[in-house]
Amino acid sequence: MLSRLLTLLGFSSTFAFMACYAPPMEDLDYLEVNPSQLSFPAEGGIQSIHIETEDEWEIGVSNNFVNVEPTAGKGESSFYVTARPNEEEHSRNAFVIAHGLRGGISQYITVRQEGIYYYLYARPDSITLSYEKGQTECLAVISNSKWTISEIPIFVEANSIAGVGTDEILVTTLSENDSTGYREGKMTIEDRRGYRQEIIVRQMQKK
């Protein structure tokens, strides 16, 4: 009887020891992301987010200009947020949501992207050509968007009437100016916003 009691006490002690040193349950109520805010330039880019949790997780986005990779995982890890180029002048915003699947904890990352600054100007802002036919001058168009030339004086031609970004335009006289005075007109360059710049084009008279 005594030996049986000692055996039972031994089992009880072993069970109590195992209970005291059993591995802890997973902490599914904890999920943190760092950083919690992202800022992108208009050109876009990629940034990483660190996630800390013991849970399984998935990632969602609120706007399709943002993409995440990977979209799911487990435990402590990182995922990457990519913003596509913003071709509009106004900024835009989105949320990235990290959600724990078993613990039900969610964290939000705010994403802001700047709008693009468009510019258009031409140099020089006036061109003077000789009276002779076939005389050429160069016009530099400096821009970061699409543009078109909507007006050209009848006595000259341009080797290009549309482009994207910075380019050089050759302006050439089509005929000799045999009048007693110079003749003048304007070229109008316009970008995608409707912003216009006028270039004065002048052909001198024959001496």
Secondary structure, 3 states (H helix, E strand, C coil): CHHHHHHHHHHHHHHHHHHHCCCCCCCCCCEEEECCEEEECCCCEEEEEEEEECCEEEEEECCCCEEEECCEEECCEEEEEEECCCCCCCCEEEEEEEEECCCCCEEEEEEEECCCCCCEEEECCEEEECCCCCCEEEEEEEECCEEEEEECCCCEEECCCEEECCEEEEEEECCCCCCCCCEEEEEEEEECCCCEEEEEEEECCCC
